[in-house]
């Protein structure tokens, strides 16, 4: 695998994961009440706990996205 193929891999990895992050933000931003109602059918959880968990999951996903997709892609752009 050469550097150009690796750069292309991280480019698509960054694009797809950014799309997933934007999708998650839109879903929880605009349909948060619906998602909460859907999950309260299965689990008894307060709204504050649900919001905290969702916030933590999105922050964790965003951190992984930045560290494992975006930074390597930027590094490869600098190298090539």
Backbone as CSV, one residue per row, in Angstrom:
resi,resn,N_x,N_y,N_z,CA_x,CA_y,CA_z,C_x,C_y,C_z
1,UNK,0.857,-1.175,0.000,0.000,0.000,0.000,0.904,1.239,0.000
2,UNK,0.699,2.099,-0.943,1.513,3.305,-1.012,0.821,4.461,-0.281
3,UNK,1.523,5.581,-0.186,0.996,6.729,0.564,-0.235,7.349,-0.093
4,UNK,-0.308,7.300,-1.396,-1.478,7.862,-2.078,-2.744,7.057,-1.775
5,UNK,-2.607,5.745,-1.756,-3.757,4.906,-1.427,-4.155,5.100,0.041
6,UNK,-3.173,5.232,0.910,-3.451,5.468,2.322,-4.126,6.822,2.526
7,UNK,-3.656,7.823,1.776,-4.290,9.149,1.849,-5.736,9.089,1.383
8,UNK,-5.986,8.387,0.293,-7.359,8.243,-0.203,-8.236,7.495,0.803
9,UNK,-7.666,6.474,1.437,-8.418,5.748,2.459,-8.840,6.672,3.587
10,UNK,-7.897,7.450,4.103,-8.234,8.354,5.205,-9.138,9.492,4.757
11,UNK,-9.053,9.880,3.497,-9.973,10.900,2.985,-11.410,10.380,3.041
12,UNK,-11.638,9.167,2.514,-12.986,8.608,2.522,-13.440,8.264,3.932
13,UNK,-12.524,7.816,4.758,-12.847,7.539,6.160,-13.299,8.827,6.846
14,UNK,-12.614,9.926,6.572,-12.978,11.220,7.154,-14.326,11.692,6.629
15,UNK,-14.551,11.565,5.334,-15.818,12.008,4.748,-16.991,11.212,5.313
16,UNK,-16.861,9.891,5.351,-17.960,9.052,5.843,-18.232,9.270,7.324
17,UNK,-17.191,9.369,8.120,-17.392,9.583,9.548,-17.899,10.987,9.855
18,UNK,-17.481,11.977,9.084,-18.029,13.326,9.257,-19.514,13.334,8.921
19,UNK,-19.879,12.603,7.871,-21.299,12.479,7.530,-22.088,11.819,8.642
20,UNK,-21.523,10.775,9.234,-22.180,10.115,10.367,-22.320,11.029,11.563
21,UNK,-21.308,11.826,11.815,-21.359,12.768,12.934,-22.401,13.861,12.688
22,UNK,-22.455,14.363,11.481,-23.462,15.376,11.130,-24.858,14.773,11.206
23,UNK,-25.014,13.548,10.716,-26.307,12.864,10.779,-26.761,12.689,12.227
24,UNK,-25.861,12.250,13.094,-26.200,12.067,14.507,-26.583,13.393,15.151
25,UNK,-25.849,14.450,14.832,-26.165,15.763,15.402,-27.533,16.243,14.931
26,UNK,-27.844,16.016,13.655,-29.156,16.427,13.144,-30.285,15.613,13.777
27,UNK,-30.086,14.305,13.894,-31.118,13.453,14.487,-31.383,13.859,15.931
28,UNK,-30.328,13.993,16.720,-30.532,14.332,18.128,-30.905,15.786,18.318
29,UNK,-30.544,16.645,17.368,-30.916,18.050,17.474,-32.373,18.303,17.125
30,UNK,-32.857,17.662,16.059,-34.216,17.928,15.602,-35.229,16.872,16.043
31,UNK,-34.770,15.647,16.254,-35.685,14.566,16.623,-35.364,13.985,17.997
32,UNK,-34.792,14.804,18.865,-34.388,14.339,20.185,-35.543,13.800,21.014
33,UNK,-36.696,14.448,20.944,-37.860,13.980,21.706,-38.341,12.628,21.190
34,UNK,-38.326,12.440,19.889,-38.740,11.170,19.316,-37.775,10.047,19.704
35,UNK,-36.487,10.328,19.657,-35.487,9.325,20.034,-35.628,8.981,21.516
36,UNK,-35.867,10.001,22.344,-36.065,9.757,23.774,-37.315,8.898,24.000
37,UNK,-38.401,9.209,23.321,-39.633,8.429,23.469,-39.429,6.987,23.008
38,UNK,-38.668,6.811,21.951,-38.375,5.468,21.451,-37.587,4.655,22.481
39,UNK,-36.626,5.278,23.116,-35.799,4.552,24.078,-36.497,4.337,25.415
40,UNK,-37.415,5.204,25.764,-38.125,4.990,27.036,-39.127,3.838,26.932
41,UNK,-39.416,3.379,25.745,-40.246,2.178,25.608,-39.494,0.945,26.097
42,UNK,-38.170,0.948,25.928,-37.361,-0.205,26.293,-36.717,-0.056,27.668
43,UNK,-36.324,1.167,28.020,-35.592,1.407,29.262,-36.263,2.535,30.037
44,UNK,-36.250,2.412,31.343,-36.750,3.521,32.161,-35.559,4.413,32.496
45,UNK,-35.545,5.592,31.881,-34.432,6.517,32.037,-34.981,7.934,32.050
46,UNK,-34.382,8.783,32.861,-34.847,10.167,32.918,-34.311,10.940,31.711
47,UNK,-34.954,12.040,31.437,-34.546,12.859,30.289,-33.134,13.417,30.490
48,UNK,-32.808,13.807,31.719,-31.480,14.349,32.000,-30.398,13.290,31.788
49,UNK,-30.672,12.068,32.224,-29.710,10.984,32.024,-29.561,10.661,30.543
50,UNK,-30.669,10.645,29.833,-30.638,10.377,28.391,-29.803,11.430,27.673
51,UNK,-30.027,12.700,27.999,-29.264,13.776,27.368,-27.773,13.653,27.687
52,UNK,-27.451,13.304,28.922,-26.045,13.147,29.309,-25.392,11.996,28.543
53,UNK,-26.101,10.903,28.416,-25.555,9.746,27.703,-25.358,10.074,26.225
54,UNK,-26.339,10.699,25.610,-26.236,11.056,24.192,-25.086,12.030,23.974
55,UNK,-24.971,13.007,24.855,-23.884,13.977,24.748,-22.536,13.275,24.863
56,UNK,-22.397,12.361,25.812,-21.140,11.631,26.002,-20.813,10.770,24.789
57,UNK,-21.818,10.120,24.215,-21.588,9.271,23.041,-21.142,10.113,21.847
58,UNK,-21.781,11.245,21.629,-21.417,12.101,20.500,-20.012,12.687,20.698
59,UNK,-19.683,13.083,21.916,-18.338,13.609,22.190,-17.294,12.515,21.988
60,UNK,-17.581,11.293,22.430,-16.658,10.176,22.255,-16.454,9.874,20.772
61,UNK,-17.536,9.844,20.011,-17.459,9.599,18.567,-16.670,10.705,17.869
62,UNK,-16.917,11.940,18.274,-16.216,13.072,17.679,-14.724,13.004,17.976
63,UNK,-14.370,12.630,19.194,-12.963,12.505,19.566,-12.283,11.408,18.765
64,UNK,-12.936,10.249,18.652,-12.367,9.164,17.853,-12.232,9.568,16.385
65,UNK,-13.214,10.277,15.871,-13.181,10.744,14.487,-11.986,11.666,14.250
66,UNK,-11.779,12.593,15.161,-10.681,13.549,15.001,-9.331,12.848,15.100
67,UNK,-9.174,11.989,16.112,-7.877,11.356,16.360,-7.535,10.310,15.304
68,UNK,-8.498,9.492,14.911,-8.191,8.363,14.034,-8.521,8.576,12.565
69,UNK,-9.210,9.650,12.209,-9.533,9.903,10.797,-8.969,11.236,10.310
70,UNK,-9.323,12.295,11.000,-8.971,13.624,10.515,-7.477,13.914,10.642
71,UNK,-6.889,13.674,11.810,-5.470,13.954,11.996,-4.575,13.133,11.065
72,UNK,-4.818,11.820,10.902,-3.983,11.087,9.933,-4.142,11.599,8.498
73,UNK,-5.353,11.990,8.139,-5.568,12.520,6.793,-4.797,13.827,6.602
74,UNK,-4.847,14.705,7.587,-4.106,15.968,7.501,-2.608,15.705,7.455
75,UNK,-2.140,14.755,8.266,-0.716,14.414,8.238,-0.281,13.902,6.875
76,UNK,-1.117,13.060,6.265,-0.775,12.557,4.932,-0.838,13.648,3.874
77,UNK,-1.741,14.608,4.044,-1.777,15.734,3.116,-0.498,16.556,3.207
78,UNK,0.023,16.698,4.408,1.262,17.446,4.602,2.454,16.701,3.992
79,UNK,2.445,15.367,4.166,3.555,14.555,3.652,3.616,14.492,2.127
80,UNK,2.460,14.405,1.506,2.431,14.181,0.050,2.340,15.487,-0.697
